[in-house]
Amino acid sequence: MSEQSPVVDVVDLTLVIPAFNEELRLLPTLERLHAHLSAQAMSYEILVVDDGSRDGTCEVVDAAAARIPNINLVRQRPNRGKGAAVRRGMFAARGRIRVMWDADCSMPPGELPRLLAPIVAGRAEIAIGSRYAEGAKTVKQPRYRVWWSRLCNRFIQRFLVPRVLDTQCGFKAFTSRAALNLFGSATIDGWAFDLEILALARRRGFAIDEVGVEWKDDGNSRVNPLKDFWKVIREALTIRRNLDRGVYGTTGIVAAR
């Protein structure tokens, strides 16, 4: 399938998958998502945002779209970072609910109803998957990942996003209203983009529900504990400074569309 054309038809659900050099991991993820989503009642689309890949990621998506319905591709050039890719996808999405979904599919698709439940029930406009909230089940997570995640979360809870146990899990759902409001103000292109989104959501009064989910570590994870820890901390400090200086403006949820 060629790059997505502008459309106006609304669907119930969009899964936004940022992808950079994901030719090996992406196809199984698309197949698993299709198997799950095609068996439920919600209308949906799977939107892959290629972030300037140098491998065959786009070709994999095109080949998958030729035989799997509801897959669309957005190409972003050059590579800008996961945050920029997710932001692009949120604005290209048609879903009433818009979910960021990691290409490694470390959260089983069967957990999706649990993640969406707070939004469907009207309790929240943002639902975030958590490896540490009540009901979570984590499989095969190496110690360095636990250390990295908990250290980041402790710092972030103290200085940026209080009362959120797991800010780094890559599965978060938004109403279309929340997505457009928050991603429309976002500035971080790198790893800490979701911290910026959650910090803005707290400031603007969006209800956030943290949902314990099953999560399985991907042995091919690209996380570098030392390098990425300091990168997230630097970006988190930038976000804190931007908040204090009023860089994001005063737009609240009443202005969201």
C-alpha positions in Angstrom: 0.0 0.0 0.0 1.3 3.5 -0.8 1.6 6.2 1.7 -1.7 7.1 3.4 -3.9 9.6 1.6 -5.9 12.2 3.5 -9.2 10.7 4.7 -12.1 11.9 6.8 -13.9 8.7 7.7 -13.8 8.2 11.5 -13.1 4.8 13.1 -13.4 3.7 16.7 -9.7 2.9 17.2 -6.3 3.7 15.7 -3.1 2.0 16.7 -0.1 4.2 16.0 3.1 2.2 15.6 6.3 4.2 15.3 8.9 2.3 13.4 12.6 2.8 12.8 14.5 0.0 11.1 11.9 -2.5 12.2 11.8 -4.9 9.2 12.4 -7.9 11.4 10.0 -7.3 14.3 7.1 -5.5 12.6 5.4 -8.2 10.5 4.6 -10.5 13.5 3.3 -7.5 15.3 0.9 -6.6 12.5 -0.3 -10.1 12.1 -1.0 -10.5 15.9 -2.8 -7.2 16.0 -4.9 -8.1 12.9 -5.9 -11.4 14.4 -7.1 -9.7 17.6 -8.7 -6.7 16.2 -10.6 -8.5 13.4 -12.3 -10.6 16.0 -13.9 -7.7 17.9 -16.6 -5.2 17.1 -14.7 -1.9 17.0 -13.8 -0.4 13.6 -10.1 0.2 13.5 -7.0 1.1 11.6 -3.3 0.2 12.2 -1.2 3.2 11.3 2.6 2.6 10.9 4.7 5.7 11.0 8.1 5.0 9.4 10.7 7.3 11.0 13.2 7.5 8.2 14.2 3.8 8.3 17.2 2.7 6.3 16.1 -1.0 6.0 13.1 -2.6 4.5 10.5 -1.4 7.0 8.3 0.3 4.4 8.4 -2.6 2.1 7.3 -4.9 5.0 4.4 -2.6 5.7 3.4 -2.4 2.0 3.5 -6.2 1.6 1.5 -6.7 4.8 -1.1 -4.1 3.7 -1.6 -6.0 0.4 -3.1 -8.9 2.3 -4.1 -7.5 5.7 -6.9 -4.9 5.8 -6.9 -1.6 7.6 -3.1 -1.0 7.6 -1.8 2.4 6.5 1.7 3.7 6.2 3.0 7.3 6.9 6.6 8.0 5.9 8.5 10.6 7.9 11.8 11.8 6.4 14.4 12.2 7.7 14.6 10.2 10.9 13.5 12.5 13.8 12.9 10.3 16.7 10.1 8.2 18.3 8.3 11.3 19.7 8.1 13.0 16.4 6.8 9.7 14.8 4.1 9.2 17.4 3.1 12.9 17.1 2.8 12.5 13.3 0.7 9.4 13.7 -1.6 11.0 16.3 -2.5 13.7 13.8 -2.9 11.4 10.9 -5.1 9.0 12.9 -8.9 8.8 12.4 -9.7 7.0 15.6 -12.0 8.2 18.3 -9.4 6.5 20.6 -5.8 6.6 19.6 -3.2 4.2 21.0 0.6 4.3 20.8 1.8 0.8 20.3 5.4 -0.4 20.3 6.6 -2.3 17.2 7.9 -5.2 19.4 4.4 -5.9 20.7 5.8 -6.6 24.2 2.2 -6.1 25.5 0.0 -8.9 24.1 -2.9 -7.6 21.9 -5.3 -9.4 24.3 -4.5 -6.8 26.9 -5.9 -4.0 24.7 -9.4 -4.2 26.1 -8.0 -3.7 29.6 -6.1 -0.7 28.5 -9.1 0.9 26.7 -11.6 0.1 29.5 -11.1 3.4 31.5 -11.7 5.4 28.3 -14.6 3.3 27.1 -16.2 3.6 30.5 -15.8 7.4 30.6 -13.5 7.4 33.7 -10.5 8.9 31.9 -9.4 10.4 28.6 -5.9 8.9 28.9 -5.1 5.3 29.9 -1.5 4.1 30.2 -0.2 0.6 30.4 1.8 -0.1 33.5 4.2 -2.8 34.5 4.0 -1.9 38.2 0.3 -1.0 38.8 -2.1 -3.5 40.4 -2.8 -6.5 38.2 0.4 -6.1 36.1 2.3 -9.2 35.1 5.8 -8.9 33.8 7.6 -11.8 32.0 11.3 -12.2 31.6 12.4 -8.7 32.4 16.2 -8.6 32.9 17.5 -6.8 36.0 19.1 -3.9 34.1 15.7 -3.1 32.5 14.0 -3.1 36.0 16.8 -0.9 37.4 16.7 1.5 34.4 12.9 1.8 34.5 12.5 2.2 38.3 15.3 4.7 38.5 13.8 6.8 35.7 10.4 6.6 37.2 11.6 7.6 40.7 13.2 10.7 39.3 10.3 11.5 37.0 7.6 11.1 39.7 9.4 13.5 42.0 10.1 16.2 39.5 7.7 15.9 36.6 4.7 13.4 36.7 3.7 12.6 40.3 1.5 9.5 41.1 2.3 7.6 37.9 4.1 4.4 38.6 5.3 3.6 35.1 5.8 6.5 32.7 8.0 4.5 30.3 5.7 1.7 29.2 5.2 2.1 25.4 1.4 1.5 25.4 -0.8 4.6 26.0 -4.3 5.4 24.9 -5.9 8.8 24.3 -9.3 10.1 23.3 -9.0 12.0 20.0 -9.6 15.2 22.0 -6.8 14.5 24.4 -4.4 13.4 21.6 -5.0 16.6 19.5 -4.7 18.9 22.5 -1.5 17.4 24.0 0.4 16.4 20.9 -0.4 19.7 19.4 1.7 21.4 22.1 4.5 18.7 22.3 8.1 19.6 21.5 10.2 16.6 22.5 11.1 14.3 19.5 13.2 11.8 21.5 12.7 9.2 24.2 11.1 11.4 26.8 8.2 12.6 24.6 5.6 10.6 26.6 6.8 12.3 29.8 6.1 15.6 28.2 2.6 14.4 27.2 1.8 13.1 30.7 3.2 16.3 32.3 1.0 18.4 30.0 -2.0 16.2 30.7 -1.5 16.7 34.5 -1.2 20.4 34.1 -4.3 20.7 31.8 -6.5 18.5 34.0 -7.0 15.4 31.8 -8.0 12.3 33.8 -5.3 9.6 33.6 -5.9 6.0 34.5 -2.9 3.7 35.0 -3.7 0.1 34.1 -1.7 -2.9 35.1 -1.0 -5.1 32.0 0.9 -8.1 31.0 4.3 -7.2 29.6 7.0 -9.4 28.1 10.6 -8.2 27.7 11.9 -8.2 24.1 15.4 -9.6 24.1 16.2 -7.4 21.1 15.4 -4.2 23.0 17.4 -1.2 21.9 17.5 0.4 25.4 21.0 1.3 26.5 20.7 1.7 30.3 23.4 4.3 30.8 23.1 6.3 27.6 19.3 6.3 27.5 18.9 7.0 31.3 20.9 10.3 31.0 19.1 11.2 27.8 15.7 10.8 29.4 16.9 12.8 32.5 18.1 15.7 30.3 14.9 15.8 28.3 12.8 15.6 31.5 14.7 18.6 32.9 14.0 20.4 29.6 10.3 19.7 30.0 10.3 20.9 33.6 12.0 24.1 32.5 9.5 24.6 29.7 6.6 24.1 32.1 8.1 26.6 34.5 8.6 29.2 31.8 5.2 28.8 30.2 6.5 27.6 26.9 3.4 25.4 26.3 1.0 28.2 26.8 -2.2 28.0 28.9 -4.4 26.0 26.6 -6.6 23.8 28.6 -8.9 20.9 27.8 -11.8 23.1 27.1 -10.0 24.3 24.0 -9.3 20.8 22.7 -11.1 19.6 19.5 
